Amino acid sequence: MSTENNPIGSGASRREFLKSATAATAAVAATGIIKTPVYGQNQAPSANVAGANNRISIGHIGVGGQGMAHVSQMKPKHGDNNTQSIAVCDVSKYRQDFAKGKILDGNAAGKVDTYGDYRKLLERKDIDAIVCATVDHWHTKISVDALNAGKHVYVEKPMTRYLSEAFEIYDAVKKTGKILQVGSQGCSDQKWHEAARLIQSGKIGPIVMSQGSYMRNSPKGEWNYTIQNWCTETDTDWKMWMGPVKKQIPFNADHYFRWRKYYPYCAGLLGDLFPHKLHPYMLATGNPEFPTRVACVGSKKFNTDKNTPNTPARDVPEIVQLIAEFPSGYVMHVTSSTVNEIGTQEMIRGHKATLTMAGNKVELTPGRPFTEEIDPYTSPAFPGENLPNHHKNWFDSIRANKQPNAGIDLAVKVQTVISLAEMSERLSIMCSFDPVTRKVTDGSGKEVKALTYGSLPLS
């Protein structure tokens, strides 16, 4: 790129860049979203939320730990967002009643209905949108059924358990025109939108590499949550909970509370923590792509589960490293661990400059060959990521009929990276992907069937 076409060139153009950067940052902070294309334009929004002044009625499906986080953080904002929670569904009777109590919280005049079967909740014509915070293996069926029932969907990350399911949801969103948001709240953290603005404007040149991490240190084993006494075969509809899992097992409270440890229900770190990095980093490119190749390695040699009495060892790794290559040539490296909490510096490297995210600011540092062409830049400090902002972005997007910050076009690409990484790690192969045919091949070009329920003994 020549200096003539580069807004961070010398002289007056540098001043223009600084002025435009400040103005754009203020604009982004004010709107809470970057500009995204309207989709599903031939589909009308829900009849009950066609205007900005109309209330959005919400049903909550899955009200365990994460589901209750949505309930408790939506409730104080119902007035500001003109929303209401009117129904909850869970396989546990205890959790149904607990969530209902939290929503009503002494409001004797209020009304919240409870369900053990999500399909009954979806039959409600007065529910405009649902929050799906179930175990991962139920995300697809509930989301697709909700979309086809005319509901907008907020689905927790990872969007799906397996690759083919990601395209089931993608196709359903495109068919129905409903608004789907994935629960990766980092996408509503404005530093990533500022990074996208800088990258889209050519400020760092072509993207070369990025690096990020999500690290924890859990001496007693990550996800070894306390098993509660109320969880019994009488309380919990275990057959419903197991759902599409191929190998059905008898009621198991350890699996119910600690399901993220076990492959039939979750990809472990790849499903739980990696989405919090993959969504924002791919958003920040300004033009998210499907991956060309993905490689992943994991290890579970530290056996931290032995430090929690009466808990089996996990299926999933305690350390995972992922490398993904994209058609533009960009290479992304993400690391996660449950046995060391020190992360890598958050960074996106361009050919001409590098972006670092520190203190919730975005810092642009020109490469040495380009210091005469590009000035350093530091953004204002943005508020840290939070769940209410991500909820609000979903509600605003429903009313405006446009893609939210973690919408389907980004989410399907992120899930492809996650699913290919799981295949790479579990099958010990490099995975290539063709988004046109939706097929996976190995290094020799031989097609490899994507993992799904029943593909492996632990699936």
N, C-alpha and C positions, 0 to 999 in steps of 0.2 A: 504493500500500500504506500503510495507517495504521500509526502507531507501535504500536498495540495488537497488530497482527499481525506486526510486524517484530522479529525477535530481536536486531537491532542498535538497538533503541530506547533511550530514556534510562533512567537509574536502574538498578534491579535487572536489567532485561532486558539491559542492556549487559554487566553482569558475567556473566549467564548465557550470553551469546553467547561471551565470551572463554573461559569455562570449557568450553563445549561445543566450541568451535573447537580448543582444545588437546587435548581428549580424542579428537575425531574425527581430528585429524591423527595422533595417536599410533596410533590404530586402523588408519588407512590405511597408515601406514608399516609396521606389524606384518604386515598381510596382503599388501601389495604389489599389491592390486587394489581397485577400487571394486566395490560390489555390482552385479551384473548378472543379468538373468533367465536361468534355465536354458532352453535351447532344444533342440529335437530330443528332447523328453522321451519320445517313443514309440520312440526308437532306443536300443538298448543300447550302452554304450561298447565299445571293442575288447575281445575276450575276454581278451587278454593284459594289459590294464591296468585291469581292473575294480576294483581296490583300490589304496589308497595305497601298499601295500608291493610292488606288482608292477612289474617293470622294463619300461621303454619302449624298444623296439628301433627304431633310426632308420636310414633309408637317405638318403644325400645325393645329390641329382640336380643336377648342375652344380657343379663344384669349381674354378672359376676364382678370381679375387681375392676376391669376396664369399662365394662358397661355402666357400673355405678359411678365411675369418674365422669362419664358423659351426663348421667342423670344429675349428679350433684353440681356440675359446672354449667349445665344449661339452665338449671332452675333459677339462679339469681339473675340471669340475663333474659328471662322470658319476656319481661316488660320491655326492655330495650330492643329486643329482636322481634317483638310481636309474635311469639311462639307459645306453644303449650304442650306439655307431655300428658297424654290422655290414656295411654295403655302400655303395659309391660308384658313381656313373654319370657319365660325361662323354663328349662326342664326341671328346675328345682322349685318346689312349692315355697320353701323357706325364702329363697331369693325373690320370688314373685312378691311375697308379702312385704319383705324388707324394702324393696324398691318402691312399692306402692306407698308405704309409710313415709319414706323419705320425700317423695314427691308431694304428698299431702301435708306432711309435717304440721299437724294440728289444724289444718284447714277443713273443718267439719262440713263445709258446703261444697268442697271439691269432689271430683269423681275421677277415679282411675280404675280401669278394668284390667284384670290379670288373665293370662292365658298360658297354657302348657304347650299348645300347638300353634306355631307361628302362622299357619295358614288361616286360622280363625281370625287372627289380628288383621291379616291382609284383606280379609273380606270386608272390613270396615270402610265404608265410603267416606267417612269423615276424617280419615287419617291421610294426610298428604305426603308424609315422608317417614322413613324408618331409619333407625340407627341399628346396624348389625354389629354386635360386639360378642359374638359367639366364639367357640373354638374354630380354628382355621378351616377344618374340613366341612363346616356348614356355611361358610361365607358365600360360596357360589350359588348353591341351591336357593338360599334365602334371598340373595340379591337379585337373581334372575326372576324369581317368582314375584318379588316386590316390584321390579321394573315392569313386568308384564301386567301387574295389577294396577299400574298407573301411579306408583309411588316413587318419589325421589329417594335416593339411597346414600347414606353415609356408612361405609363399611370399613371396619378396622383393618389395619395392615397385619400381615400381607393380604393383598386383595383376594388371593386364592391360595389353595394348597398346591395345586399342580398347574402346569403350563396350559393344557387344553382348556382348563376352566377360565383362564384369563380371557381367552377369546370368546368363550360363552358369554361372559359379562360384557365384553366389548361389543359383541354383535347385538346383545339385548339393549344396551344403551343407545347404540346407533339406530336401532329399529324403533325404539319407543320415544327417543328424544328427551328422556328424563335426565336429571342432573345427578351424577354420582361423584362423591368425594371420598377419597381414601384417607384414613386416619393417620396420616403422616404430617403432624402439625408443623414440622419444620418448614413445610412449603408455604406457610403463611408468615414466616419470619422474613422481614423485609430485606435483610442483608442478601439473601439469595436472589431476590428480584433486582436488587441493585447490581449484583454480579451479572445477572442476565442482561441488564441494560448496557453495562459496560462492554460485555462480550458481543452482544448484538450490534453495537455501534462500532465494532472493530477496534476497540481501544487496546486489546492485548494481542491482536493478530489472530491467526488460527489457533484453536485450542490444541495443545500438545498432550498434556497429562493432567490428572488431578489425583489428590490423595486425601483420604479421610479415615476416621476410625470411630468406633463406638466401643469403649472399653469399660469393663467392670472387674472387680475382684471379689469373688464370693467363696470364702473358705469352706462354707457348709454346702456348697453346690447351688448354682443359680436355679431359680424357679422351684426350690424345695419349700413351697408354701405350707403353712400349717393346715393340717387336715382337721376340719371342723366336725364336731359330734353330730350336728344336724344332718350331715350328708349320709343318708342311708338309702337302701333300696326302696323304702317306703316313700321317702321324700323325693327322690330323683328318678325321672323317666330315663333309665339307662339305655334302653333300646333306641330311643329318639336321639340321645346324646351321641351314640356310636355312629348313627347315620350311615354314610356311604363307605365307612371303613371296611375293608375286605374281610379281615380276620376278626370276627366278632368275639369278644371275651366277656366273661361274667362281670358283674358290677365290681368296680375297683376304685376305691376312693383316692388312692395314690395317683392313678391316671386321671381322675376327674380334676384334682387340684393341681397336679404337676405335669399336665399334658404337654407343655412345651418341651419336655425332656425326651419325648417319644415320637419317633418318625411317623407312625400311622396318623398322627394328628398335627404335626408341626415340623418344620425344617430347622428348628432350634434357632441359633443365632441368625441364620440367613432369613428366617421368617420373622423373628421378633425385633432384632436390633438393626440389621442391615437396611430395612426400608427407611429408617430415620436418616440415613446418609444417602442412599441411592436416589430417593425422590428429590431432595434439595439439589444435589450435585447435577443430576440430569436436567432439572428445571433450569439451573443456572447456565447451562449451555445456550439457552435461548432457542434451541432447536433440538429437542430430545430425539434420539435415534434408537432404533432397534439395534441390539448388539450384533456384531459380525462373528466374534469368537469370545468365549468365556472359559476361563480355567479357574479352578478353586481347589485348595487343599485345607484339610482340617485335622485336628488332633484332640484326643481325649485321654492322654496318658496320665493326667494328674489325679483323676478319680476323686474329685472333691465330694462326691455323694457319700463316700464312706464316713464323712464327718457328721452326717445327719442320720441318727438311728432309724432303723427299720425302713430305709428307702432303697429301692433297687438302683443300680447304676444306670446312667442315662444312655440312650441310643446316640444322641447328637454330640458333635464335637464341643470342646471347651475353647478351642482356638480355631478361627477361620480366616483365611486370606483369599481374596478374590481379585482377579484381573480381568477386565473386560475391554475389548477393542470394538470401535464403532466405525461405520463406513467412511466417516470424514478423516480417519486416522487417529483420532483422539483415543487415548488409553486411560482407563480409570482403575485405581487401586484402592480397595477398601479393606480394612482390617477390623476384626472384633474378637474380644476375648472375655472370658469370665474368670480368668486367673491372674490378670494384671490390669491395673486401671490407668496406666499411663498411655495416652494416645499420641498420635502423630499430629503435626501441624496441619490445620485445614488449609488447603492450597489448590488453586487452579493455575496451571502453567500455560501461558500462551507463547507463541514464537517471539513476540515483541515485548511482552510484559507478563508479570505474574500477579495474581490476586491472592491475598491471604485474608482469612476471616479470623480476627482476633479482637476480643472485647466487644463482640457484636458490631464491629466496624468492618468495612471492606477497604483494604489497602492495596493500591496499585503501585507496583514497583517496576520501572522499565528495565529491560535487559541492557547490559552494557553496550552492545552495538547500537542501541536505539535511544540513548539518553539525550541526544540532541533533538530527536523527533518527538519524544514522549515525556511529559512531565509526571512526576509522582502525584498521587491523589489519595486522599483519605476521606471516606464518607463520614457523615455524622454517625453517632452511635444510635443504633436502632434498639427498640425494646426486644427483649428475648422472646423466643417462641413460647406460645401458650395455647391451650386448648380452646378457650372462648373465642379467640381471634379466628381460629380455624373453623369453628362452628359458624361464626358470623359470616365468614366468606362463603360457606355453603348456602346459608339462608339468602344472602345477597345474590348469589348466582342463580338460585331457584327463581327468585323474583325477576331477575334480568334475563333469564334463559340463556346463560352463557357458561362456559366451562369454568369450574372453580380452580383453585390453585393446585389441587392434587386430583385433577379430573382424569377421565378415562384415557385420553390420548397419551398422557404421561404415564399413567398407572399401568397400562398394558405393556409398555416398554420396560418399566421397572420390574414388573413381575416376570418378564421374559429373562432378564438378567438373573433374578433370584432362582428361577426354576432351572435354568441352564447351569448355574453354579452348583445347585444341589446335585444335578445329574453328574457334573464333572467330578465332584468330590466323592460321591458314592460309587460311581462306576469307574473312577480313575481314568477319565478321558478328557480331551479337549473338545468342547462342544461348539459347533458352528451353527448358525441359524439363518434361514431364508424367510423373511417376513411375508413374501408373496405366497409361497407354498405352505408356510408355517411348519416346516420340517426341520429336524435337527440332524446333523451329520457329524461324524467323528473326523479325525485328522486325515483319514484316507478317502473321505468323501462318502463313506457308507452311511446310509440312513440309520439313525438310532431312534427307536420308539421313545417318545417322551414318557417320563415316569407318570404313573397314575395309580389309582387304587388297585392293589393286587399285583403291581409290576414286580415288587420285591417282597421277600418275607415280611419285612417291616414297612408295609405300606397299606 
